[in-house]
């Protein structure tokens, strides 16, 4: 991903903020980190595990300000940039990260410790033959983050167990494939077949590939002027203009980490493609792509950190899988494969208490990603989450849950509300859940630009992968 287009920010940052003055009083201190994912709440023995899916390390040619291996692109990796990535994974309490480096230079590296970014006390995860399939990044706090290797080119294989057989040239060819044979090759390598930037992918190709999952939101797409105009039908410079106030160095300026809310809009073409595939009976899990490279703007914000830091971008949103043991890489991958996961935009707050399930007439429960029959007499049940540790000094956000049935006729809202929201699973279709929020609790962190109304807009807080009801 090339964030260099964001350099256009620099030209207007000097203009500063056009706010109306300092806030009446300081809000509670903003947290630059995230709590452990377990605070989101375990249900039926399944524990939330937070992860980044779509992340670039110095093994992507365009990472680290375009020089991940020095000016000639042939030296050792940039250890400073790599340290930023590693520390960000720790600071944001990630349980796992699916690295998705471009084939240049990921395909040129031998499968082993270096490709898994092993440093210091990190541990390799190996299979029965002793070959590495993942690693455990060791944080200073004692936290360990599972790191998986994958790629992002036309397609995005994730959580691979090994490289394709053959030399580097063969590996480049496989990683740049874009057909059914390529999808099958990724699965044969122990990985899952995903697609990034679904906004630009033709629905016919997505239909043919039968992927395991797709991005329903991509940060690069949300910002890039060309993508916004060509693929998202949004104003090309809308993100830049909206985020300008957050780049002010003034002490009364809004919290820098909240810049995302200025341009956090649904990637509707991606959502529509997802729903088209679901309506045709396909199983498709969804993720949101952070697509971080730390290659856009080295300019420091008033918190002393660069605009596009790994930490800031990982702080914004993550993908949450539900597993019995978050430290088990096989369970993480299995949850991804079956669609037992949801996307959470934690810039709005960490959700706690969220639960989406199907209660069957026989008393059993079907989790996200499960398949059941109309004859099972199931009821979709969703517990609307709240913001974790919301200070009583802050205004209350407005939160509502929607249950949508997606079938050949399109997408239909079958229930909506707060608290416990239910709907009968009495017709075939893919039942998906989204939670929306008007983040009024963020207003005190944006007092200087209150007139912009960012805290009075409704945003998607959670996208959940579906439960499938068959005839």
N, C-alpha and C positions, 0 to 999 in steps of 0.2 A: 504494500500500500504506500502511496506517495502522498504524504501530508504536506509536501512543500508548497502546495497551493495556499496553505494557511499563512504563508509568509506575508500575504496581503494584509493580515492583521496589523503588522508592524506599522504600516503607514498611517493608520488612524488611531493607534493606541495613545499617541501623544496628546490627542484631543481630550483624553480623560473622560470623566463622568459628568453628565448634565443633571445630576440629582438635585434635590431640593434642600439638602442640608443634612446634618447628622441625625441619627435616630434619637428618640427621647431617652432611651436607656439601653444598655447592652443586653442582648439575649444570652442564654447559657452558652458556654464556650462550644464552638463548633468542633466536632471530632473529625480529625483527618484520617482516622483508622476506622475499622469496622469490628463489631463484636464477633465472636465465634458463631458460625452458622447454626450451631445447635440451639441458639436462643430463638430461632424461628419456630421451633416446636416439633417434637417427635410425635408420630401417630402410628399406632399398631406396630411398633417396633422399627419403624423406618425413621432414620435420622437425616436431617438436611445436611448436605455437603455442598459448599460453595465453590464454584470454579469458573475460570476463564476459558472460553472456547473461541479461539482465533486470536493468537498472540505471536508477535514476531520478536525473535532474539537477534543477536549479532550474526546469526547464520542466514539472515535475509539481506540481500545486497543493498536494500534501501533503508535499512534500520540505522539508528545511531547517527542522525544527521547525514546520512548517505555515505558514511565512511566507517562501516562496522569492523573493517579489517585494515584500516589505514587508508591513506590517499590513493594507493595503488591497488587496493582491494585484494592484496595477496599476503598480508601480514597476519599476526595473531589477532584474535578477536579483541574488541574494545572492552577491557575489563571494567572500566568506569561505568560504561553504559550497561554492561551485564550486571554489575552490582546494583544499579538502579532498578533493574527488572527484578532481581532476586529480592531486594529489600521491599519492593512494592508488593510482591506476593505475600510476604510476611506481614507487612503493615495492614493489608486489607483482609487478613485472616482467610486466605484462600486455602481450600483443602486440596484442590487439584488445578492443574493448568494443562490445556491441550495446546502445545506449541504447534504453530502452523507456518513454518518458514517457507519462503519461496525456494524453488529448486536451485536458484543461484543465491547462496552457495551450499544450501543444505544437502543437495544431492551429491556434492563433491566430497562430503565428509564420510568417513567410515562409520558404520553403525557401532556405537560404543559410548564410553563415558563422556567424551568431549561433546558429542552431539546432544547428550542429555544434560549438558551444562554442569557437569559434576565439579564441585569445588569443596575443599575443606572436609567437613564431616558429613557431606552428602552420602547417601547410600544408593547403590544400584539395586533395582528390583530385577531378578533374573527368573527365567523359566526353568523347566526340568533339566535342560541341557546346559544350564549355566549362562545362556545368552541374555543380555540385558533387554528388557521390554519397557522399563520405566525407571525413574529414579525418585528418591525422596530428598528434596531440598531441605537442608537443616537451617532453621531460623535461630537467631540468638536467643529467642524466648523459649526455645524447646519445641516450638511448632514444627511440623514436617509437612511439606507440600509435595504431593505427587506430581511429577512432571512426565507427560507423555509426548512423544514426537509424532508429528504429522506434517502436512504441507498445505500451502494455498497457492494454487495456480488457476487453471480453469475450474477444476474441482478442488475440494478440500478434504482429503483423507485425514482422519484423526485417529489418535491412539493406535498407531501401527506397532507391530511387534518386531518388524525388521524392514530393511531395504528390499527392493526388488533384486532378484538375482542378476548378476552381470556387472559390467563396469559402469563408470560414472555416466557415460553416454546413454547406456540403457536406462539407468535410473532417471536421468533427465527426461527421457522419452515417456516413461511410465507416469512420472509426476505431472507431465504436461498433457496427458490424455484427457479425452472428453467424450467418452462413449461407454456403452454397456460393458465392453470388455475391460475397460479401465476400472469401472466400479467393481467388477468381479475380481480384478487383480488386487484392489485395495482390501477387499474382504479376505482374500486368500493370504494376504500379508498380516492378517489378524486385526485389521482396523475396521473403521466404520466409514461409510461414504457419505459425506456431507457436501453442501454447497454454500459458499459465501456469496455475498452480493447477489442475492436472488432477484433483486430489483431489475437487474440487467439480463437475466437468463430467460430464454424463450420457454414458454410453458410447454411447448411440444417436446423440447429436450428434457425438461424436468420430468415430464410424464413418462418418457421413454427410459430414463435412467433408473427409476425406482430407487431413489436414494433413501438412506436411513433418516436423514434430517436436513434441515435447511435453516438459514438465518431468516428471521422475520424482522430483524432490525440490525443495521450495520452503522457504526459511528462514522466511518469514512464517508459512506453514502449520504449521511445526514448533514455533512459539512461541505463536501466537495461541490463547487459551483456547477461543474459540468454534469455530474451525476444528478444533482438536485433538479436541474432543468430538464435533462434528457430522459431520466428514468423515474424520477419521483414526482414530476409535475409540480415542483416547488420553485419559489423565487431563487434564482441562482446565488444571489448574495444575501439571502435572508438570514442564514446562520451567522455570517460575519457581522451583519448589522445588529442583530439581536444580542450578540455576545459582547458588543463593544463596551458596555458599561462595566462589565465584570473585570475588564482588563485595566481599569483605572488604578493607579498607585495610591490614590487618596485613602486615608484611614477610614473615611466614612463610606467608601465604596462597598458594594455587596461582597459577600463571601465568595472568593474565587472558585471554590469547589462547586458552587451552584451554577456556574456558567452554562452547564448542559441544559438547565430548565429554559434557557432563553431560546433554544432551538430544538427542544425535545418534541418532535412530531412523529406521528406514526408513519412508518414506511408502507403506505397503503398498497402500492403495487406488489410488494412482497407478501403482505397479508392476503391480498386477493388471489395471488398464485397459490399460496398455501391452501386457502379455502377451496380453490378449484380442484386441487389434487385430492383433498379430503372428500369433496363432494363426489368424486369419481371412485371412491372406495379405497383410496391409497392410505397406507399408514405413513405419517410424516411427523417426526418430532421436530421441535423448534428450539433454536437458541438465538441469543443476541451476540453479535460480534464486536468485541472491543477493538480489534484490529490495531493494537498499539505497536508503534515502532520507535517512539521517542526520536522523531526525525523532522518535526515540523517547525517549532518555534522555541529557540533557546532563551527567548526573552523571559525574564523572571516576573512573576506576578507579585502582588504585595505580600504574599505569604512566603516569599523567598524561593519559590519553586517554579520551574519552567512551566509554560502554559500546557504543554503536551506531556507532562511527566507520566511515567508508567503508573505511579501511585495515584495520581489524580484520575486517570482514565479507568483504572481498575476500581476506584472508589465509586464510580458512577453506576455500574450495573454488573450483574453476574448471572450465571446459570446455576440453578440449584437442583441437584439430584437427590433422590430419596433412597437411602441404602441402610442396611442393618449395621454395616461397619465402614465408616468413611475412610479408614486407612487402607481398605482393600481395593487395589486397582481393578480387579476383576469385577467387583460389584459396581464400581463407578462406571466402567464401560458397559456393563449389562444394563444399568439404569438408563444410560444414554441410548443404547440400542433399542430398548423397549419403550422409550418415551416416558419414563417415570421421572419427569423433570419439569421445571418451570423457570421462566425468566423473571428476575426481580430488579427493578430500577431503584437501587438503594440510595441514589442521590436524593430521593424523596423520603427516605427513611427505611430502616430494615423492617420487613414485615414479620410479625410474630402471630402465631395462631392460625395461619393459613392452612386449610385442609380441603382437598377436593377429592371426592370419591364417589363410588356408586354402591349404595346399599341394596343388595339383592333380596328378593322375597324369602329366600331360604336362610337369611341371616348372615350370609357371607358378604365380604366387602371386595370390590374391584378397585384397584388403584389406578392412577394416571397411566395411560398406555395400555390398559387392559382391554380385552375384547369380551363382549357378552352378547346375549340374544334378547330380542324383544320379549320372548317368553320368560326370561328371568325375572320379569316384573320389577326391575330395578328403579331406584330413585337416585338421581344425581343430588349430592349434598355438598354444599360449599360453605365453609366457615370463613367469613370475611375477616381478614387480618387487621391488626392495629399496628401503630408505629411503636417499635420497641423502645422502652424507656423514654417515652415522650415526656418532656418536662411539663409540669402543671403551669409553668410560667409562660408557656407558648400557647397560641391559639390552637383549637382543634381542627385537624384536617377533615375534609368531607370525603368519605370513602364509600364506594358502591361496587357491588359484584354483579357481573353478567354471566349467564349461562347461554351459550349459543349452540344450536344444532345446525350442522353443516351437512347438506345432502345435495342431490342432483339439482334441486330447485334453488340452491343458494344457501345463504346464511340467515338464520332466523333466531332472534332473541326469544328464548322460551321462559326465562325468569330473570329477575333483577331485583336488587335491594341491598340491604345491609344486614349484619348479623348472620344468621343461618339462612341460606338461600337454597331452595330445592326445586327440582323439576322432574317430572316423570320421564323415564327413558322408554317411552312407549312407541317410538317410531325409529326406524333405522337411521343411522347417521353418525357423524363424528361430533361428539359433544365437547366443546372446548370452553374454557373459563378464562375470563379476564377480569382483573380488578382495576378500577380507575380511582384516581385521587385528585382532589383540589387541595394543594398543599398549603393551606393557610398558615400552618405552623412554621413555614419557612419565611413568612413575611418579615419578621424582625431581623432576619439576616440580609434583607434587601430593602431596608427602609429608604435609603437614598434614591431608589428607583421605584418606589411604590406605585407611581403613576403608570409604570409599564404593565402592571397587572399580572406578573408572572405567577404570583402565588394564588391568583384567582382563576387560573386556567385549569382545565381538567386534563390530566395526563394518564396514560396507561402505566400502572404500577407493576402489574403482573400479567404475563402471558403464560398460560399453562398448556402443555401438550395434551392432546385429547384422550378421552375414553371413547372406545368404538363400540357402537351398538349395531349388530348385524340382524338381518331378518330372522 
